[in-house]
Amino acid sequence: MKNVLYIQTDKNMKVTSEQIYLQDIARLSADNSKVLNQCSILPVMTLPEKKYGRYTASAIDLVKQIQQRFEDVHVVHIGEPEFILTYENPDKKNVVLSWFKTLAVCLITFFGTMFSIMTFNTDVDVPRLFQEIYYQFTGQISDGFTILEITYSLGIGIGVVFFFNHFGKWKLSYDPTPMEVEMRTYENEVDDTILEMKNREGS
């Protein structure tokens, strides 16, 4: 009776060494602990040394290598049929540069949002609208600093916090934020494009 080995692969996995073992790129499960240990350290791929980047791989190739090495193992694959290995340099982590990038993104986002709100208010002439509303309800001319402007400004800030679903380290709910959703969508589209381009090159 053959031993059953379950392997699960994700669409994109990070590696830091040119020698890739099965346990580095797949989650494994088997009833036979000996088979599990032997398959975990099975070398399945060798990347070009110090040529960091993204490489594509196929789950079919993993299954073939396991079956060639262990004839008494029946492989059940779960997950992505094709996936990407992101080969990164483990020594190339610059903390200062990372903080600088984070600060730059924060500043661009802040001033970009501020500019968008200002241009919207100018385009629809919000100050004049508030003046007319204030005059209709009170019969007095607005000085530009009334309850309407105050609540509108507070409402924009509170609305942004609720929309992005977090403030600093605190999240308002367990749902992913819109930014996290957009980043995940972008990552998936990039991965799909890389795999599609690789398939076209192969065909």
Backbone as a printed PyTorch tensor [residue, N CA C, xyz], in Angstrom:
tensor([[[  0.8440,  -1.2020,   0.0000],
         [  0.0000,   0.0000,   0.0000],
         [  0.8770,   1.2490,   0.0000]],

        [[  0.5560,   2.1790,  -0.8890],
         [  1.3600,   3.3860,  -1.0080],
         [  1.0420,   4.3750,   0.1090]],

        [[  2.0790,   5.0910,   0.5090],
         [  1.9000,   6.1690,   1.4700],
         [  1.3970,   7.4170,   0.7420]],

        [[  0.5020,   8.1410,   1.3790],
         [ -0.0890,   9.3290,   0.7720],
         [  0.6050,  10.5690,   1.3300]],

        [[  1.0640,  11.4250,   0.4010],
         [  1.6900,  12.6860,   0.7740],
         [  0.8770,  13.8290,   0.1840]],

        [[  0.4440,  14.7250,   1.0370],
         [ -0.3060,  15.8970,   0.5950],
         [  0.6460,  17.0840,   0.5330]],

        [[  0.6430,  17.7810,  -0.6020],
         [  1.4540,  18.9940,  -0.7390],
         [  0.5480,  20.1560,  -1.1450]],

        [[  0.7820,  21.2800,  -0.5350],
         [  0.0000,  22.4850,  -0.8350],
         [  0.9410,  23.6080,  -1.2300]],

        [[  0.6590,  24.2430,  -2.3480],
         [  1.4890,  25.3430,  -2.8500],
         [  0.6620,  26.6170,  -2.9610]],

        [[  1.3010,  27.7440,  -2.6560],
         [  0.6790,  29.0590,  -2.8110],
         [  1.1410,  29.6810,  -4.1220]],

        [[  0.4980,  30.8010,  -4.4740],
         [  0.8050,  31.4260,  -5.7640],
         [  2.1750,  32.0830,  -5.7740]],

        [[  2.5970,  32.6300,  -4.6420],
         [  3.8780,  33.3280,  -4.5850],
         [  4.5490,  33.0240,  -3.2530]],

        [[  5.7890,  32.5400,  -3.3080],
         [  6.5280,  32.2040,  -2.0950],
         [  7.9250,  32.8070,  -2.1680]],

        [[  8.4010,  33.2660,  -1.0190],
         [  9.7280,  33.8790,  -0.9440],
         [ 10.7630,  32.8470,  -0.5210]],

        [[ 11.9120,  32.9020,  -1.1860],
         [ 13.0430,  32.0430,  -0.8430],
         [ 14.2900,  32.9030,  -0.7680]],

        [[ 15.2540,  32.4550,   0.0240],
         [ 16.4820,  33.2350,   0.2060],
         [ 17.7350,  32.4340,  -0.1290]],

        [[ 17.5710,  31.2250,  -0.6530],
         [ 18.7130,  30.3890,  -1.0180],
         [ 18.5000,  29.8380,  -2.4170]],

        [[ 19.6160,  29.6450,  -3.1520],
         [ 19.4890,  29.1110,  -4.5140],
         [ 19.1030,  27.6380,  -4.5240]],

        [[ 19.4220,  26.9210,  -3.4520],
         [ 19.0320,  25.5100,  -3.3550],
         [ 17.6640,  25.4200,  -2.6810]],

        [[ 16.6850,  24.9240,  -3.4450],
         [ 15.3090,  24.8770,  -2.9650],
         [ 14.9370,  23.4390,  -2.6070]],

        [[ 14.4590,  23.2700,  -1.3800],
         [ 13.9410,  21.9890,  -0.9400],
         [ 12.4190,  22.0300,  -0.9220]],

        [[ 11.8170,  20.8570,  -0.9390],
         [ 10.3620,  20.7840,  -1.0390],
         [  9.6880,  21.5150,   0.1130]],

        [[ 10.2330,  21.4210,   1.3020],
         [  9.6310,  22.0730,   2.4530],
         [  9.7170,  23.5980,   2.3780]],

        [[ 10.5920,  24.1100,   1.5110],
         [ 10.7320,  25.5580,   1.3790],
         [  9.5890,  26.1820,   0.5910]],

        [[  8.9730,  25.4130,  -0.2820],
         [  7.9790,  25.9900,  -1.1890],
         [  6.6240,  25.3080,  -1.1060]],

        [[  6.4530,  24.3650,  -0.1850],
         [  5.1770,  23.6650,  -0.0780],
         [  4.9340,  23.2380,   1.3620]],

        [[  3.6710,  23.2350,   1.7430],
         [  3.2850,  22.6610,   3.0330],
         [  2.9790,  21.1880,   2.8350]],

        [[  3.5080,  20.3620,   3.7060],
         [  3.4360,  18.9230,   3.5360],
         [  2.6850,  18.2760,   4.6840]],

        [[  2.0200,  17.1680,   4.3650],
         [  1.3290,  16.3850,   5.3850],
         [  1.2840,  14.9400,   4.9370]],

        [[  1.5470,  14.0250,   5.8810],
         [  1.5260,  12.5900,   5.5760],
         [  1.3400,  11.8130,   6.8730]],

        [[  0.7180,  10.6510,   6.7700],
         [  0.5220,   9.8010,   7.9480],
         [  1.8440,   9.1730,   8.3890]],

        [[  2.6950,   8.8790,   7.4300],
         [  3.9820,   8.2610,   7.7210],
         [  5.0210,   9.3630,   7.9670]],

        [[  5.4730,   9.4820,   9.2060],
         [  6.4180,  10.5480,   9.5540],
         [  7.7550,  10.3860,   8.8330]],

        [[  8.1570,   9.1440,   8.5750],
         [  9.4100,   8.9120,   7.8770],
         [  9.3330,   9.4380,   6.4480]],

        [[  8.2430,   9.1420,   5.7720],
         [  8.0370,   9.6500,   4.4120],
         [  7.9870,  11.1730,   4.4190]],

        [[  7.3260,  11.7350,   5.4100],
         [  7.2070,  13.1860,   5.5030],
         [  8.5750,  13.8350,   5.6660]],

        [[  9.4100,  13.2890,   6.5130],
         [ 10.7410,  13.8470,   6.7360],
         [ 11.6300,  13.7130,   5.5010]],

        [[ 11.5500,  12.5620,   4.8350],
         [ 12.3610,  12.3560,   3.6410],
         [ 11.9440,  13.2900,   2.5050]],

        [[ 10.6460,  13.4720,   2.3610],
         [ 10.1630,  14.3500,   1.2880],
         [ 10.4330,  15.8160,   1.5980]],

        [[ 10.4500,  16.1660,   2.8690],
         [ 10.6680,  17.5640,   3.2410],
         [ 12.0260,  18.0630,   2.7830]],

        [[ 13.0320,  17.2110,   2.8610],
         [ 14.3930,  17.6370,   2.5080],
         [ 14.7680,  17.2260,   1.0870]],

        [[ 13.7730,  16.9270,   0.2780],
         [ 14.0360,  16.5640,  -1.1120],
         [ 14.3920,  17.8160,  -1.9170]],

        [[ 15.5920,  17.8880,  -2.5280],
         [ 15.9290,  19.0470,  -3.3680],
         [ 15.1320,  19.0080,  -4.6670]],

        [[ 14.4300,  20.0830,  -4.9600],
         [ 13.5510,  20.0900,  -6.1260],
         [ 13.9540,  21.1190,  -7.1770]],

        [[ 14.8120,  22.0680,  -6.8120],
         [ 15.1540,  23.1180,  -7.7660],
         [ 16.4230,  23.8350,  -7.3110]],

        [[ 17.2020,  24.2840,  -8.2890],
         [ 18.3830,  25.0920,  -8.0000],
         [ 18.3100,  26.3620,  -8.8300]],

        [[ 18.2520,  27.4960,  -8.1570],
         [ 18.1630,  28.7830,  -8.8320],
         [ 19.5600,  29.3040,  -9.1500]],

        [[ 19.6830,  30.1770, -10.1430],
         [ 20.9940,  30.7740, -10.4530],
         [ 21.5360,  31.5230,  -9.2410]],

        [[ 22.7910,  31.2910,  -8.9250],
         [ 23.3770,  31.8720,  -7.7200],
         [ 23.4360,  33.3970,  -7.8170]],

        [[ 22.8560,  34.0450,  -6.7870],
         [ 22.8510,  35.4950,  -6.6170],
         [ 22.1480,  36.2400,  -7.7570]],

        [[ 21.3590,  35.5400,  -8.5450],
         [ 20.5480,  36.2030,  -9.5660],
         [ 19.1320,  36.3320,  -9.0120]],

        [[ 18.9590,  37.3720,  -8.2000],
         [ 17.7090,  37.5380,  -7.4800],
         [ 16.6140,  38.0280,  -8.4220]],

        [[ 15.4130,  37.5750,  -8.1490],
         [ 14.2810,  37.9330,  -8.9960],
         [ 13.1320,  36.9620,  -8.7840]],

        [[ 12.2930,  36.8590,  -9.7960],
         [ 11.1200,  35.9860,  -9.7180],
         [ 11.2470,  34.8540, -10.7280]],

        [[ 10.9640,  33.6580, -10.2600],
         [ 11.0390,  32.4660, -11.0950],
         [  9.7220,  31.7060, -10.9940]],

        [[  9.3190,  31.1370, -12.1030],
         [  8.0830,  30.3650, -12.1190],
         [  8.3840,  28.8790, -11.9510]],

        [[  7.4280,  28.1750, -11.3790],
         [  7.5690,  26.7370, -11.1750],
         [  6.2030,  26.0900, -11.3320]],

        [[  6.2170,  24.7670, -11.5110],
         [  4.9850,  24.0310, -11.7290],
         [  4.8540,  22.9230, -10.6910]],

        [[  3.6310,  22.7380, -10.1970],
         [  3.3800,  21.6830,  -9.2260],
         [  3.5570,  20.3030,  -9.8560]],

        [[  3.3320,  20.1960, -11.1640],
         [  3.5110,  18.9200, -11.8570],
         [  4.9590,  18.4560, -11.7600]],

        [[  5.8950,  19.4080, -11.8890],
         [  7.3120,  19.0500, -11.7760],
         [  7.6400,  18.5450, -10.3730]],

        [[  7.0220,  19.1420,  -9.3640],
         [  7.2440,  18.6710,  -7.9970],
         [  6.7320,  17.2490,  -7.8210]],

        [[  5.5400,  16.9840,  -8.3400],
         [  4.9520,  15.6470,  -8.2220],
         [  5.8260,  14.6100,  -8.9300]],

        [[  6.3330,  14.9650, -10.1220],
         [  7.1840,  14.0310, -10.8710],
         [  8.4600,  13.7030, -10.1000]],

        [[  9.0680,  14.7260,  -9.5140],
         [ 10.3080,  14.4890,  -8.7790],
         [ 10.0740,  13.6250,  -7.5490]],

        [[  8.9520,  13.8450,  -6.8770],
         [  8.6490,  13.0200,  -5.6940],
         [  8.4110,  11.5730,  -6.0950]],

        [[  7.6560,  11.3730,  -7.1660],
         [  7.3470,  10.0100,  -7.6130],
         [  8.5870,   9.2900,  -8.1360]],

        [[  9.4900,  10.0230,  -8.7710],
         [ 10.7250,   9.4030,  -9.2380],
         [ 11.6290,   8.9990,  -8.0790]],

        [[ 11.6270,   9.7900,  -7.0200],
         [ 12.4940,   9.5300,  -5.8730],
         [ 11.8860,   8.5050,  -4.9180]],

        [[ 10.5640,   8.5560,  -4.7500],
         [  9.8730,   7.6490,  -3.8270],
         [  8.7380,   6.9650,  -4.5860]],

        [[  8.9740,   5.7430,  -4.9950],
         [  7.9810,   5.0250,  -5.7880],
         [  6.7820,   4.5840,  -4.9610]],

        [[  6.9470,   4.4840,  -3.6630],
         [  5.8530,   4.0110,  -2.8200],
         [  5.0220,   5.1590,  -2.2420]],

        [[  5.1870,   6.3600,  -2.7870],
         [  4.4620,   7.5330,  -2.2920],
         [  3.4520,   7.9980,  -3.3370]],

        [[  2.2280,   8.1520,  -2.9030],
         [  1.1750,   8.7050,  -3.7660],
         [  0.9870,  10.1770,  -3.3880]],

        [[  1.1900,  11.0600,  -4.3520],
         [  1.1700,  12.4980,  -4.0860],
         [ -0.2080,  13.0700,  -4.4210]],

        [[ -0.7470,  13.8290,  -3.4770],
         [ -2.0000,  14.5560,  -3.6810],
         [ -1.6890,  16.0430,  -3.5680]],

        [[ -1.8630,  16.7550,  -4.6730],
         [ -1.5240,  18.1780,  -4.6870],
         [ -2.7560,  19.0270,  -4.4080]],

        [[ -2.5660,  20.0540,  -3.5790],
         [ -3.6160,  21.0140,  -3.2600],
         [ -3.0440,  22.4060,  -3.4640]],

        [[ -3.7800,  23.2620,  -4.1340],
         [ -3.3190,  24.6390,  -4.2890],
         [ -3.0800,  25.0210,  -5.7320]],

        [[ -2.1390,  25.9180,  -5.9220],
         [ -1.8750,  26.4950,  -7.2360],
         [ -1.0950,  25.5200,  -8.1130]],

        [[ -1.5500,  25.2770,  -9.3520],
         [ -0.8070,  24.3910, -10.2540],
         [  0.5060,  25.0060, -10.7260]],

        [[  0.5230,  26.3380, -10.8540],
         [  1.7390,  27.0720, -11.2040],
         [  1.9360,  28.1840, -10.1860]],

        [[  3.1720,  28.4150,  -9.8200],
         [  3.4300,  29.4090,  -8.7880],
         [  4.7480,  30.1210,  -9.0560]],

        [[  4.9980,  31.1490,  -8.2630],
         [  6.1680,  32.0160,  -8.4380],
         [  7.0480,  31.9270,  -7.2000]],

        [[  8.3450,  31.8470,  -7.4440],
         [  9.3260,  31.9020,  -6.3710],
         [ 10.0190,  33.2610,  -6.4260]],

        [[  9.8680,  34.0250,  -5.3750],
         [ 10.5300,  35.3220,  -5.2880],
         [ 11.8470,  35.1320,  -4.5580]],

        [[ 12.9380,  35.1740,  -5.3100],
         [ 14.2740,  34.9280,  -4.7790],
         [ 14.8600,  36.2540,  -4.3110]],

        [[ 14.9990,  36.3990,  -2.9850],
         [ 15.4610,  37.6500,  -2.4100],
         [ 16.8120,  37.4840,  -1.7390]],

        [[ 17.5430,  38.5720,  -1.7140],
         [ 18.8340,  38.5960,  -1.0430],
         [ 18.6110,  38.8130,   0.4540]],

        [[ 18.9630,  37.8310,   1.2920],
         [ 18.7100,  37.9860,   2.7310],
         [ 19.5480,  39.0710,   3.3820]],

        [[ 20.6670,  39.4410,   2.7660],
         [ 21.5540,  40.4460,   3.3390],
         [ 21.2240,  41.8560,   2.8860]],

        [[ 20.3070,  41.9720,   1.9470],
         [ 20.0050,  43.2870,   1.3820],
         [ 18.7570,  43.8730,   2.0350]],

        [[ 18.8460,  44.1120,   3.3360],
         [ 17.7450,  44.7110,   4.0720],
         [ 18.2370,  45.9860,   4.7370]],

        [[ 17.8970,  47.0950,   4.1420],
         [ 18.3140,  48.3960,   4.6420],
         [ 17.1560,  49.0120,   5.4190]],

        [[ 17.3080,  49.0700,   6.7520],
         [ 16.2410,  49.5830,   7.6100],
         [ 15.9850,  51.0610,   7.3370]],

        [[ 17.0510,  51.8210,   7.1410],
         [ 16.9070,  53.2560,   6.8800],
         [ 16.1440,  53.4910,   5.5790]],

        [[ 16.4930,  52.7360,   4.5500],
         [ 15.8110,  52.8820,   3.2650],
         [ 14.3420,  52.4880,   3.3850]],

        [[ 14.0450,  51.4550,   4.1540],
         [ 12.6590,  51.0250,   4.3450],
         [ 11.8430,  52.1160,   5.0340]],

        [[ 12.4170,  52.7350,   6.0730],
         [ 11.7250,  53.8210,   6.7610],
         [ 11.5620,  55.0300,   5.8400]],

        [[ 12.5560,  55.2890,   5.0140],
         [ 12.4610,  56.4120,   4.0760],
         [ 11.3350,  56.1740,   3.0660]],

        [[ 11.2320,  54.9530,   2.5590],
         [ 10.1580,  54.6380,   1.6100],
         [  8.7870,  54.7790,   2.2690]],

        [[  8.6960,  54.3010,   3.5190],
         [  7.4230,  54.4100,   4.2430],
         [  7.0380,  55.8640,   4.4460]],

        [[  8.0160,  56.6940,   4.8450],
         [  7.7560,  58.1220,   5.0400],
         [  7.3480,  58.7930,   3.7380]],

        [[  8.0180,  58.4310,   2.6440],
         [  7.6930,  59.0250,   1.3440],
         [  6.2800,  58.6680,   0.9190]],

        [[  5.8890,  57.4150,   1.1210],
         [  4.5320,  56.9900,   0.7650],
         [  3.5020,  57.7260,   1.6180]],

        [[  3.7830,  57.8830,   2.9120],
         [  2.8640,  58.5960,   3.7980],
         [  2.6880,  60.0470,   3.3730]],

        [[  3.7890,  60.7030,   3.0390],
         [  3.7200,  62.1050,   2.6260],
         [  2.9710,  62.2650,   1.3080]],

        [[  3.2590,  61.3790,   0.3580],
         [  2.5710,  61.4510,  -0.9410],
         [  1.0770,  61.2120,  -0.7620]],

        [[  0.7360,  60.2230,   0.0740],
         [ -0.6750,  59.9290,   0.3120],
         [ -1.3680,  61.0970,   0.9970]],

        [[ -0.7000,  61.6770,   2.0080],
         [ -1.3050,  62.7810,   2.7620],
         [ -1.5510,  63.9950,   1.8690]],

        [[ -0.5110,  64.4500,   1.1780],
         [ -0.6580,  65.6430,   0.3460],
         [ -1.5220,  65.3760,  -0.8880]],

        [[ -1.4770,  64.1400,  -1.4020],
         [ -2.3510,  63.8090,  -2.5250],
         [ -3.8160,  63.8380,  -2.1280]],

        [[ -4.1220,  63.2880,  -0.9460],
         [ -5.4990,  63.3160,  -0.4540],
         [ -5.9430,  64.7470,  -0.1810]],

        [[ -5.0700,  65.5330,   0.4390],
         [ -5.3860,  66.9280,   0.7300],
         [ -5.6800,  67.7020,  -0.5570]],

        [[ -4.8550,  67.4810,  -1.5670],
         [ -5.0560,  68.1730,  -2.8440],
         [ -6.3800,  67.7550,  -3.4850]],

        [[ -6.7150,  66.4670,  -3.4160],
         [ -7.9610,  65.9790,  -4.0050],
         [ -9.1760,  66.6000,  -3.3210]],

        [[ -9.1390,  66.6740,  -1.9830],
         [-10.2560,  67.2650,  -1.2520],
         [-10.3940,  68.7460,  -1.5810]],

        [[ -9.2650,  69.4480,  -1.6570],
         [ -9.2990,  70.8840,  -1.9600],
         [ -9.8380,  71.1460,  -3.3620]],

        [[ -9.4000,  70.3590,  -4.3250],
         [ -9.8930,  70.5690,  -5.6930],
         [-11.3760,  70.2210,  -5.8020]],

        [[-11.8250,  69.2140,  -5.0440],
         [-13.2550,  68.8810,  -5.0560],
         [-14.0710,  70.0240,  -4.4700]],

        [[-13.6070,  70.5560,  -3.3260],
         [-14.3310,  71.6530,  -2.6950],
         [-14.3680,  72.8860,  -3.5980]],

        [[-13.2700,  73.1340,  -4.2970],
         [-13.2270,  74.2780,  -5.2080],
         [-14.1250,  74.0480,  -6.4200]],

        [[-14.1390,  72.8220,  -6.9150],
         [-14.9100,  72.5060,  -8.1150],
         [-16.4050,  72.6660,  -7.8700]],

        [[-16.8940,  72.1980,  -6.7360],
         [-18.3370,  72.2780,  -6.4440],
         [-18.6740,  73.5300,  -5.6420]],

        [[-17.6420,  74.3450,  -5.3030],
         [-17.8350,  75.6000,  -4.5820],
         [-18.5480,  75.3690,  -3.2500]],

        [[-17.9430,  74.5270,  -2.4190],
         [-18.5210,  74.2160,  -1.1160],
         [-18.6320,  75.4480,  -0.2160]],

        [[-17.6280,  76.3310,  -0.1490],
         [-17.7720,  77.5100,   0.7190],
         [-19.0050,  78.3530,   0.3880]],

        [[-19.2620,  78.5710,  -0.8960],
         [-20.4320,  79.3650,  -1.2770],
         [-21.7160,  78.6280,  -0.9240]],

        [[-21.7200,  77.3100,  -1.1080],
         [-22.8970,  76.5160,  -0.7570],
         [-23.2000,  76.6350,   0.7350]],

        [[-22.1700,  76.5400,   1.5730],
         [-22.3610,  76.6650,   3.0110],
         [-22.8560,  78.0640,   3.3750]],

        [[-22.3480,  79.0870,   2.6980],
         [-22.8030,  80.4560,   2.9690],
         [-24.2850,  80.6150,   2.6650]],

        [[-24.7300,  80.0440,   1.5510],
         [-26.1410,  80.1590,   1.1820],
         [-27.0240,  79.3890,   2.1570]],

        [[-26.5770,  78.1770,   2.5500],
         [-27.3660,  77.3940,   3.5070],
         [-27.4480,  78.1190,   4.8460]],

        [[-26.3320,  78.6560,   5.2930],
         [-26.2980,  79.3590,   6.5760],
         [-27.2020,  80.5920,   6.5400]],

        [[-27.1870,  81.3020,   5.4270],
         [-28.0230,  82.5020,   5.3040],
         [-29.5080,  82.1490,   5.2780]],

        [[-29.8710,  81.0580,   4.5950],
         [-31.2710,  80.6550,   4.5140],
         [-31.8290,  80.2440,   5.8780]],

        [[-31.0030,  79.6190,   6.7110],
         [-31.4860,  79.1280,   7.9990],
         [-31.3740,  80.1770,   9.1110]],

        [[-30.4030,  81.0750,   9.0020],
         [-30.1930,  82.0390,  10.0870],
         [-30.4920,  83.4770,   9.6830]],

        [[-30.4870,  83.7610,   8.4010],
         [-30.6900,  85.1340,   7.9550],
         [-29.4670,  86.0050,   8.1370]],

        [[-28.3480,  85.4020,   8.4970],
         [-27.1040,  86.1370,   8.6980],
         [-26.0630,  85.6900,   7.6710]],

        [[-25.1210,  86.5740,   7.4180],
         [-24.0610,  86.2600,   6.4640],
         [-22.9620,  85.4780,   7.1790]],

        [[-22.5420,  84.3720,   6.5620],
         [-21.5270,  83.5150,   7.1760],
         [-20.1550,  84.1570,   7.0950]],

        [[-19.3800,  83.9850,   8.1630],
         [-17.9990,  84.4740,   8.1650],
         [-17.0150,  83.3860,   7.7320]],

        [[-17.5360,  82.2210,   7.2930],
         [-16.6780,  81.1370,   6.8340],
         [-16.1950,  80.2170,   7.9290]],

        [[-16.6420,  80.4880,   9.1810],
         [-16.2410,  79.6260,  10.2910],
         [-17.4710,  79.3770,  11.1640]],

        [[-18.3740,  78.5500,  10.6270],
         [-19.6230,  78.2500,  11.3240],
         [-19.7140,  76.7600,  11.6120]],

        [[-20.8620,  76.3610,  12.1730],
         [-21.0640,  74.9580,  12.5060],
         [-21.0120,  74.0760,  11.2690]],

        [[-21.3690,  74.6250,  10.1210],
         [-21.3360,  73.8390,   8.8850],
         [-19.9020,  73.4670,   8.5080]],

        [[-19.0150,  74.4410,   8.5180],
         [-17.6210,  74.1720,   8.1660],
         [-16.9510,  73.2370,   9.1790]],

        [[-17.2750,  73.4490,  10.4650],
         [-16.6560,  72.6360,  11.5100],
         [-17.0860,  71.1770,  11.3920]],

        [[-18.3830,  70.9400,  11.2850],
         [-18.8680,  69.5570,  11.1810],
         [-18.4330,  68.9050,   9.8710]],

        [[-18.3530,  69.6950,   8.8030],
         [-17.8910,  69.1490,   7.5210],
         [-16.4390,  68.6890,   7.6100]],

        [[-15.5910,  69.4960,   8.2470],
         [-14.1790,  69.1420,   8.3960],
         [-14.0110,  67.9180,   9.2830]],

        [[-14.7450,  67.8920,  10.3960],
         [-14.6770,  66.7210,  11.2730],
         [-15.2230,  65.4830,  10.5740]],

        [[-16.2680,  65.6660,   9.7950],
         [-16.8760,  64.5320,   9.0960],
         [-15.9420,  63.9080,   8.0820]],

        [[-15.1450,  64.7400,   7.4030],
         [-14.1730,  64.2030,   6.4390],
         [-13.1400,  63.3430,   7.1550]],

        [[-12.6030,  63.8500,   8.2770],
         [-11.6020,  63.0850,   9.0260],
         [-12.1550,  61.7840,   9.5740]],

        [[-13.3410,  61.8410,  10.1730],
         [-13.9500,  60.6240,  10.7240],
         [-14.3050,  59.6500,   9.6030]],

        [[-14.7720,  60.1880,   8.4740],
         [-15.1170,  59.3270,   7.3410],
         [-13.9130,  58.5940,   6.7870]],

        [[-12.7690,  59.2860,   6.7280],
         [-11.5400,  58.6480,   6.2480],
         [-11.1280,  57.5160,   7.1790]],

        [[-11.2310,  57.7570,   8.4970],
         [-10.8710,  56.7220,   9.4710],
         [-11.7610,  55.4960,   9.3150]],

        [[-13.0730,  55.7170,   9.1800],
         [-13.9890,  54.5830,   9.0130],
         [-13.7830,  53.8880,   7.6770]],

        [[-13.4740,  54.6560,   6.6310],
         [-13.2870,  54.0440,   5.3130],
         [-12.0570,  53.1530,   5.2960]],

        [[-10.9450,  53.6460,   5.8500],
         [ -9.7170,  52.8620,   5.8540],
         [ -9.6710,  51.8480,   6.9910]],

        [[-10.6520,  51.8860,   7.8690],
         [-10.8740,  50.8280,   8.8570],
         [ -9.7620,  50.7240,   9.9060]],

        [[ -8.9740,  51.7460,  10.0620],
         [ -7.9840,  51.7080,  11.1420],
         [ -7.4670,  53.1160,  11.4150]],

        [[ -6.9720,  53.2910,  12.6270],
         [ -6.3680,  54.5500,  13.0220],
         [ -5.1050,  54.2130,  13.7890]],

        [[ -3.9470,  54.4770,  13.1640],
         [ -2.6910,  54.0730,  13.7780],
         [ -2.5950,  52.5580,  13.8360]],

        [[ -2.4170,  52.0170,  15.0430],
         [ -2.3120,  50.5730,  15.2330],
         [ -3.6630,  49.9210,  15.5200]],

        [[ -4.7070,  50.7330,  15.6560],
         [ -6.0090,  50.1980,  16.0360],
         [ -6.9030,  50.0490,  14.8150]],

        [[ -7.4770,  48.8570,  14.6700],
         [ -8.4250,  48.5930,  13.5940],
         [ -9.8320,  48.6130,  14.1690]],

        [[-10.7580,  49.1710,  13.3980],
         [-12.1300,  49.2790,  13.8570],
         [-12.8650,  47.9570,  13.7650]],

        [[-12.4350,  47.0890,  12.8640],
         [-13.0480,  45.7680,  12.7140],
         [-11.9750,  44.7980,  12.2380]],

        [[-12.3470,  43.5270,  12.1490],
         [-11.3990,  42.5040,  11.7130],
         [-11.3240,  42.3890,  10.1940]],

        [[-12.1500,  43.1210,   9.4880],
         [-12.1260,  43.0740,   8.0240],
         [-10.8510,  43.7300,   7.5040]],

        [[-10.3490,  43.2570,   6.3740],
         [ -9.1840,  43.9140,   5.7780],
         [ -9.5320,  45.3260,   5.3330]],

        [[ -8.5570,  46.2040,   5.4060],
         [ -8.7930,  47.5870,   5.0130],
         [ -8.8580,  47.6790,   3.4840]],

        [[ -9.4770,  48.7340,   2.9520],
         [ -9.4990,  48.9060,   1.4820],
         [ -8.1040,  48.9190,   0.8780]],

        [[ -7.1350,  49.4810,   1.5990],
         [ -5.7620,  49.4970,   1.0900],
         [ -5.1960,  48.0780,   0.9970]],

        [[ -5.4780,  47.2530,   2.0040],
         [ -5.0130,  45.8660,   1.9880],
         [ -5.6640,  45.0880,   0.8520]],

        [[ -6.9550,  45.3570,   0.6180],
         [ -7.6570,  44.6870,  -0.4770],
         [ -7.0540,  45.0640,  -1.8200]],

        [[ -6.7880,  46.3580,  -2.0000],
         [ -6.2160,  46.8260,  -3.2610],
         [ -4.8040,  46.2800,  -3.4650]],

        [[ -4.0110,  46.2160,  -2.3940],
         [ -2.6590,  45.6870,  -2.5110],
         [ -2.6880,  44.1980,  -2.8610]],

        [[ -3.5900,  43.4520,  -2.2380],
         [ -3.7080,  42.0250,  -2.5550],
         [ -4.1670,  41.8310,  -3.9880]],

        [[ -5.1160,  42.6630,  -4.4490],
         [ -5.5700,  42.5780,  -5.8380],
         [ -4.4250,  42.8670,  -6.7970]],

        [[ -3.6390,  43.8790,  -6.4730],
         [ -2.4910,  44.2330,  -7.3160],
         [ -1.4680,  43.0950,  -7.3580]],

        [[ -1.1710,  42.5080,  -6.1950],
         [ -0.2120,  41.4010,  -6.1450],
         [ -0.6980,  40.2120,  -6.9610]],

        [[ -1.9840,  39.9030,  -6.8460],
         [ -2.5320,  38.7800,  -7.6160],
         [ -2.4550,  39.0440,  -9.1160]],

        [[ -2.7350,  40.2720,  -9.5270],
         [ -2.6670,  40.6050, -10.9500],
         [ -1.2300,  40.5310, -11.4670]],

        [[ -0.2750,  40.9650, -10.6440],
         [  1.1300,  40.8720, -11.0390],
         [  1.5380,  39.4080, -11.1860]],

        [[  1.1570,  38.5760, -10.2100],
         [  1.5020,  37.1490, -10.2770],
         [  0.8670,  36.4790, -11.4910]],

        [[ -0.3920,  36.7900, -11.7500],
         [ -1.0790,  36.1990, -12.9110],
         [ -0.4050,  36.6200, -14.2110]],

        [[  0.0260,  37.8800, -14.2770],
         [  0.6850,  38.3710, -15.4890],
         [  2.0190,  37.6770, -15.7100]],

        [[  2.7850,  37.4930, -14.6280],
         [  4.0810,  36.8170, -14.7500],
         [  3.8890,  35.3820, -15.2260]],

        [[  2.9290,  34.6680, -14.6520],
         [  2.6780,  33.2800, -15.0540],
         [  2.1880,  33.1990, -16.4970]],

        [[  1.3300,  34.1380, -16.8680],
         [  0.8190,  34.1320, -18.2490],
         [  1.9310,  34.4210, -19.2490]],

        [[  2.7980,  35.3690, -18.9260],
         [  3.9200,  35.6630, -19.8200],
         [  4.8540,  34.4850, -19.9420]],

        [[  5.0820,  33.7730, -18.8400],
         [  5.9480,  32.5940, -18.8860],
         [  5.3300,  31.5000, -19.7390]],

        [[  4.0220,  31.3120, -19.6260],
         [  3.3440,  30.2940, -20.4310],
         [  3.3990,  30.6410, -21.9170]],

        [[  3.2790,  31.9170, -22.2360],
         [  3.3420,  32.3380, -23.6350],
         [  4.7500,  32.1230, -24.1940]],

        [[  5.7560,  32.3800, -23.3700],
         [  7.1260,  32.1280, -23.8320],
         [  7.3490,  30.6500, -24.0860]],

        [[  6.7520,  29.8090, -23.2150],
         [  6.9330,  28.3710, -23.4010],
         [  6.2040,  27.8330, -24.6070]],

        [[  5.0470,  28.4690, -24.9360],
         [  4.2930,  27.9810, -26.0810],
         [  4.8340,  28.5380, -27.3910]]])
